[in-house]
Amino acid sequence: MPYSTERRLQWLKRLTLIGTTLTAFVILVGAWTRLVDAGLGCPDWPGCYGRLLVPDAEHAALQHPDVPLVPFKAWVEMAHRYVASLLGLIVLSVVALGFSLRKRAGFPWKVSILLLVVILLQGAFGAFTVTLKLWPQVVTLHLLGGLSVLMVFFWLHLRTRHSLTKLVSTSSGHISSPTRYISPFRNANVLWVIGVLVLVLQLALGGWVTSNYAGIACQGFPTCNTQWWPEMDISEGFHLTQTVGPNYLHGQLHADARTAIHVMHRIGALVLGIVVSALWWRYRHAVSVGRALRLVVIAYFAQVALGIANALLWLPLWLALLHTAGAVALTLSMGWAVWCWKYLSSQHLSEVNDLKSTQVFLT
């Protein structure tokens, strides 16, 4: 039985790593789909003009005479759906493989169920993205959903790897100070909570920028269209009850509203930089946490550089894709930093408890 458990954990470790990598790829394919205006390449869902493969123009005209078939865009959209479907199969495999381990102490069964729920919601957002014609609210939630799947997959991988390490250590007869996993939501340090919340807000602002096509609303840096504080319509730019019905391809907002969204995203980046720097300064002397936070700082400044380059070069496709990849890297690095902090916290707690037990025994 221990061997069977170990083998299952080994497979889960591999699958969750593959899932994390594939999720990052799906996010980039989704960004590419959006950037080449292929988000509505297929006007229906889950098929394309009623078929699982892109049909010919004659069939497409019969199914949706009001939406002419553009083969390239249709294939791009379907490629995104195919890869996302593969990711869904991996999630189902992870849940099925972990079912027999659900009662094992320390096994992250709840995280597995959370992953399943998030991927189902993400599929629903994908459907609504098409049926609601790129409604910005849904497009933004779809992006955040993809990053949520990425983070839950990565966290599940770390938890599974931790469980496997403990099992192997116990099986080999190696006696070490026991470490107890602590949820990232327990005993949370205020600075870490602020860091995570600001990152999520900044990612949401990035999604709002791209869903409203505000990426080139500001040309130049550090000024916006040669002004330090340009004309902005903040109330319209962040009006979250936009009408459902119109086709939001290329956006519906006027220039001042898009400028407001872009400028708020820049301000959000500045706030995130302050919080990330504060976290690094606070934990710079801690070995593992400090190293992880250095990765966060590097990812942050790389992302800022890519954002500046996009503003200066008018959002070329390859650079916009790199900016999305930067968001993925920033999310993963912050997740890794939180893991290192919580794991070391639990290890420190165990060592303190061991010391107290020894003192009580000696007295």
C-alpha positions as CSV (number, residue, x, y, z in Angstrom):
1,M,0.0,0.0,0.0
2,P,2.8,2.6,0.8
3,Y,4.3,1.8,-2.7
4,S,0.8,2.3,-4.3
5,T,0.4,5.6,-2.5
6,E,3.9,6.7,-3.4
7,R,3.3,5.9,-7.1
8,R,0.0,7.8,-7.1
9,L,1.7,10.8,-5.6
10,Q,4.5,10.6,-8.2
11,W,1.9,10.6,-10.9
12,L,0.0,13.5,-9.3
13,K,3.3,15.4,-9.0
14,R,3.9,15.0,-12.7
15,L,0.4,15.7,-13.8
16,T,0.1,18.9,-11.7
17,L,3.4,20.1,-13.2
18,I,2.2,19.4,-16.7
19,G,-1.1,21.1,-15.9
20,T,0.7,24.2,-14.6
21,T,2.8,24.4,-17.7
22,L,-0.2,23.7,-20.0
23,T,-2.3,26.4,-18.2
24,A,0.4,29.0,-18.9
25,F,0.4,27.9,-22.5
26,V,-3.4,28.1,-22.7
27,I,-3.3,31.7,-21.3
28,L,-0.8,32.7,-24.0
29,V,-2.9,31.1,-26.7
30,G,-5.9,32.9,-25.4
31,A,-4.0,36.2,-25.5
32,W,-2.9,35.5,-29.0
33,T,-6.5,34.7,-30.0
34,R,-7.6,38.0,-28.6
35,L,-4.7,40.0,-30.1
36,V,-5.4,38.8,-33.6
37,D,-9.1,39.5,-33.2
38,A,-10.1,35.9,-33.3
39,G,-12.2,35.8,-30.2
40,L,-15.3,35.7,-32.3
41,G,-13.8,33.6,-35.1
42,C,-16.5,31.1,-34.2
43,P,-19.8,32.7,-33.4
44,D,-21.1,29.7,-31.4
45,W,-19.8,27.4,-28.6
46,P,-18.5,24.8,-28.1
47,G,-18.4,24.0,-31.8
48,C,-17.6,26.3,-34.7
49,Y,-20.6,27.0,-36.9
50,G,-22.2,23.9,-35.4
51,R,-19.3,21.6,-36.0
52,L,-16.3,20.4,-33.9
53,L,-14.0,21.2,-36.8
54,V,-13.9,24.5,-38.8
55,P,-16.4,23.9,-41.7
56,D,-16.2,25.2,-45.2
57,A,-17.7,28.6,-46.2
58,E,-20.9,27.1,-47.6
59,H,-21.8,25.3,-44.4
60,A,-20.8,28.4,-42.3
61,A,-23.1,30.6,-44.4
62,L,-26.0,28.3,-43.8
63,Q,-25.5,28.2,-40.0
64,H,-24.7,31.9,-39.5
65,P,-25.3,34.0,-42.6
66,D,-24.7,37.2,-40.6
67,V,-21.2,36.1,-39.6
68,P,-18.9,35.4,-42.6
69,L,-16.3,32.7,-42.0
70,V,-12.7,33.8,-41.7
71,P,-10.8,30.4,-41.7
72,F,-7.7,31.7,-40.0
73,K,-9.5,33.3,-37.1
74,A,-11.8,30.3,-36.8
75,W,-8.9,27.9,-36.6
76,V,-7.1,30.1,-34.0
77,E,-10.3,30.2,-31.8
78,M,-10.8,26.4,-32.1
79,A,-7.1,25.7,-31.4
80,H,-7.6,27.6,-28.1
81,R,-10.6,25.5,-27.3
82,Y,-8.9,22.2,-28.1
83,V,-5.9,23.0,-25.8
84,A,-8.3,24.2,-23.1
85,S,-10.2,20.9,-23.4
86,L,-7.0,19.0,-23.0
87,L,-6.4,21.0,-19.8
88,G,-9.8,20.0,-18.6
89,L,-9.0,16.3,-19.1
90,I,-5.8,16.7,-17.1
91,V,-7.9,18.2,-14.2
92,L,-10.3,15.3,-14.3
93,S,-7.4,12.9,-14.3
94,V,-5.9,14.7,-11.2
95,V,-9.2,14.5,-9.3
96,A,-9.7,10.8,-10.3
97,L,-6.2,9.9,-9.3
98,G,-6.4,11.7,-6.0
99,F,-9.8,10.3,-5.0
100,S,-8.4,7.2,-3.3
101,L,-6.0,9.5,-1.3
102,R,-8.7,11.9,-0.2
103,K,-8.7,10.6,3.4
104,R,-4.9,10.5,3.7
105,A,-3.6,13.1,6.2
106,G,-1.9,16.0,4.5
107,F,-3.2,15.2,1.0
108,P,-4.6,18.3,-0.6
109,W,-8.0,16.8,-1.6
110,K,-9.8,20.1,-1.1
111,V,-7.4,21.9,-3.4
112,S,-8.1,19.2,-6.0
113,I,-11.8,19.9,-5.7
114,L,-11.2,23.6,-5.9
115,L,-9.2,23.1,-9.1
116,L,-12.2,21.2,-10.6
117,V,-14.6,24.0,-9.6
118,V,-12.3,26.7,-11.0
119,I,-11.8,24.9,-14.3
120,L,-15.6,24.4,-14.7
121,L,-16.2,28.1,-14.1
122,Q,-13.4,29.0,-16.5
123,G,-15.2,26.9,-19.2
124,A,-18.4,28.8,-18.5
125,F,-16.5,32.1,-18.9
126,G,-15.1,30.9,-22.2
127,A,-18.6,30.1,-23.4
128,F,-20.0,33.5,-22.2
129,T,-17.0,35.3,-23.9
130,V,-18.4,34.1,-27.2
131,T,-22.1,34.2,-26.6
132,L,-22.0,37.7,-25.0
133,K,-19.7,39.0,-27.9
134,L,-16.6,39.8,-25.9
135,W,-18.5,41.7,-23.1
136,P,-15.5,43.3,-21.2
137,Q,-16.7,42.0,-17.8
138,V,-16.7,38.4,-18.9
139,V,-13.4,38.8,-20.8
140,T,-11.7,40.2,-17.7
141,L,-13.1,37.4,-15.6
142,H,-12.0,34.9,-18.2
143,L,-8.4,36.2,-17.9
144,L,-8.5,36.1,-14.1
145,G,-10.0,32.6,-14.3
146,G,-7.1,31.4,-16.3
147,L,-4.6,32.9,-13.8
148,S,-6.7,31.3,-11.0
149,V,-6.4,27.9,-12.7
150,L,-2.7,28.4,-13.1
151,M,-2.2,29.3,-9.4
152,V,-4.4,26.5,-8.0
153,F,-2.6,24.0,-10.3
154,F,0.8,25.3,-9.1
155,W,-0.3,25.2,-5.4
156,L,-1.6,21.7,-5.8
157,H,1.8,20.7,-7.3
158,L,3.6,22.2,-4.4
159,R,1.3,20.5,-1.9
160,T,1.6,17.1,-3.7
161,R,5.4,17.4,-3.8
162,H,5.5,18.2,-0.1
163,S,3.3,15.1,0.7
164,L,5.5,12.9,-1.5
165,T,8.7,14.1,0.2
166,K,7.3,13.4,3.7
167,L,6.1,9.9,2.6
168,V,9.5,9.0,1.1
169,S,11.3,10.4,4.1
170,T,9.1,8.3,6.4
171,S,9.5,5.2,4.3
172,S,13.3,5.4,4.3
173,G,13.3,5.6,8.1
174,H,14.8,9.1,8.1
175,I,13.7,10.9,11.3
176,S,13.4,14.6,10.9
177,S,11.6,17.5,12.6
178,P,8.0,17.1,11.5
179,T,6.6,20.0,9.5
180,R,3.0,20.8,9.5
181,Y,1.4,22.5,6.5
182,I,-0.4,25.7,7.3
183,S,-3.0,27.2,5.0
184,P,-1.9,30.5,3.4
185,F,-5.1,32.0,4.8
186,R,-4.3,31.2,8.5
187,N,-2.2,33.6,10.5
188,A,-1.7,35.7,7.4
189,N,0.7,38.6,7.7
190,V,-0.9,41.9,6.7
191,L,1.9,42.8,4.3
192,W,1.5,39.5,2.5
193,V,-2.3,40.0,2.2
194,I,-1.8,43.5,0.8
195,G,0.7,42.1,-1.7
196,V,-1.6,39.4,-3.0
197,L,-4.6,41.7,-3.1
198,V,-2.7,44.4,-5.0
199,L,-1.4,41.9,-7.4
200,V,-4.9,40.5,-8.1
201,L,-6.2,44.1,-8.5
202,Q,-3.4,44.9,-11.0
203,L,-4.1,41.7,-13.0
204,A,-7.7,42.7,-13.1
205,L,-6.8,46.2,-14.3
206,G,-4.6,44.5,-17.0
207,G,-7.6,42.4,-18.1
208,W,-9.8,45.5,-18.1
209,V,-7.3,47.3,-20.3
210,T,-7.1,44.5,-22.9
211,S,-10.9,43.8,-22.9
212,N,-11.6,47.4,-23.6
213,Y,-8.8,47.8,-26.1
214,A,-7.1,50.5,-24.0
215,G,-3.5,49.3,-24.5
216,I,-2.7,52.1,-27.0
217,A,-4.8,54.7,-25.3
218,C,-1.6,56.3,-24.0
219,Q,1.4,56.8,-26.3
220,G,4.7,57.5,-24.7
221,F,6.2,57.1,-21.2
222,P,6.2,58.4,-18.5
223,T,3.7,60.9,-19.9
224,C,0.5,59.8,-21.6
225,N,0.0,61.4,-25.0
226,T,2.6,64.1,-24.0
227,Q,0.6,65.0,-20.8
228,W,1.3,64.0,-17.2
229,W,-2.4,64.0,-16.4
230,P,-4.4,63.7,-19.6
231,E,-8.1,64.1,-20.1
232,M,-9.8,61.1,-18.6
233,D,-13.4,59.9,-18.1
234,I,-13.0,57.6,-15.1
235,S,-16.7,57.1,-14.4
236,E,-17.2,55.8,-18.0
237,G,-14.0,53.9,-18.1
238,F,-14.9,51.9,-15.0
239,H,-18.7,51.7,-15.6
240,L,-19.2,48.0,-14.9
241,T,-22.8,47.7,-16.1
242,Q,-22.1,48.1,-19.8
243,T,-25.0,46.9,-22.0
244,V,-25.1,43.2,-23.0
245,G,-25.8,42.8,-26.7
246,P,-23.4,45.0,-28.8
247,N,-20.4,43.4,-30.3
248,Y,-17.4,44.5,-28.2
249,L,-14.7,43.6,-30.7
250,H,-12.4,46.6,-30.7
251,G,-14.3,48.1,-27.8
252,Q,-17.2,50.6,-27.4
253,L,-15.6,53.2,-25.1
254,H,-14.6,56.7,-26.2
255,A,-10.9,57.8,-26.1
256,D,-11.0,59.6,-22.6
257,A,-12.6,56.5,-21.0
258,R,-9.9,54.2,-22.4
259,T,-7.2,56.7,-21.3
260,A,-8.6,56.5,-17.8
261,I,-8.3,52.7,-17.8
262,H,-4.7,52.9,-19.1
263,V,-3.6,55.5,-16.6
264,M,-5.1,53.6,-13.7
265,H,-3.2,50.5,-14.8
266,R,0.0,52.5,-14.7
267,I,-0.8,53.8,-11.2
268,G,-1.6,50.2,-10.1
269,A,1.8,49.1,-11.4
270,L,3.4,51.8,-9.2
271,V,1.5,50.7,-6.1
272,L,2.4,47.1,-6.8
273,G,6.0,48.0,-7.1
274,I,6.0,49.7,-3.7
275,V,4.3,46.7,-2.0
276,V,6.6,44.2,-3.7
277,S,9.7,46.2,-2.7
278,A,8.4,46.4,0.9
279,L,7.9,42.6,1.0
280,W,11.4,42.0,-0.3
281,W,12.9,44.5,2.2
282,R,11.1,42.9,5.1
283,Y,12.3,39.4,4.3
284,R,15.5,40.0,2.4
285,H,17.6,38.2,5.0
286,A,15.4,35.1,5.1
287,V,17.1,32.6,2.8
288,S,14.3,30.9,1.0
289,V,11.7,33.6,1.3
290,G,14.2,36.3,0.3
291,R,15.3,34.3,-2.7
292,A,11.7,33.8,-3.8
293,L,10.9,37.5,-3.4
294,R,13.9,38.4,-5.5
295,L,12.3,36.4,-8.3
296,V,9.1,38.5,-7.7
297,V,11.0,41.7,-7.9
298,I,12.8,40.6,-11.1
299,A,9.5,39.5,-12.7
300,Y,7.9,42.8,-11.6
301,F,10.6,45.0,-13.2
302,A,10.6,42.8,-16.4
303,Q,6.8,43.3,-16.6
304,V,7.2,47.1,-16.1
305,A,9.8,47.2,-18.9
306,L,7.5,45.2,-21.2
307,G,4.6,47.6,-20.4
308,I,6.7,50.6,-21.2
309,A,8.0,49.1,-24.4
310,N,4.4,48.4,-25.5
311,A,3.4,52.0,-24.9
312,L,6.4,53.3,-26.8
313,L,6.1,50.8,-29.8
314,W,2.3,50.8,-30.1
315,L,1.6,47.3,-28.9
316,P,3.2,45.0,-31.4
317,L,1.8,41.4,-31.2
318,W,5.0,39.7,-30.0
319,L,5.6,42.3,-27.3
320,A,1.9,42.1,-26.1
321,L,2.3,38.3,-25.8
322,L,5.5,38.8,-23.8
323,H,3.5,41.2,-21.5
324,T,1.0,38.4,-20.9
325,A,3.8,36.0,-20.2
326,G,5.1,38.5,-17.7
327,A,1.8,38.4,-15.9
328,V,2.0,34.6,-15.8
329,A,5.6,34.8,-14.4
330,L,4.7,37.4,-11.8
331,T,1.7,35.3,-10.6
332,L,3.8,32.1,-10.3
333,S,6.7,33.9,-8.6
334,M,4.3,35.5,-6.0
335,G,2.7,32.1,-5.4
336,W,6.1,30.5,-4.9
337,A,7.1,33.3,-2.5
338,V,3.9,32.8,-0.5
339,W,4.6,29.1,-0.4
340,C,8.1,29.6,0.9
341,W,6.9,32.0,3.6
342,K,4.1,29.6,4.8
343,Y,6.3,26.5,4.6
344,L,9.1,28.1,6.6
345,S,6.5,29.4,9.1
346,S,5.2,25.9,9.6
347,Q,8.7,24.6,10.0
348,H,9.6,27.3,12.5
349,L,6.4,26.5,14.4
350,S,7.3,22.8,14.6
351,E,10.8,23.6,15.8
352,V,9.4,25.9,18.5
353,N,6.9,23.2,19.6
354,D,9.7,20.6,19.7
355,L,11.9,22.9,21.8
356,K,9.0,23.5,24.2
357,S,8.4,19.7,24.5
358,T,12.1,19.1,25.2
359,Q,12.1,21.8,27.9
360,V,9.0,20.3,29.5
361,F,10.6,16.8,29.5
362,L,13.9,18.1,31.0
363,T,12.1,19.9,33.8
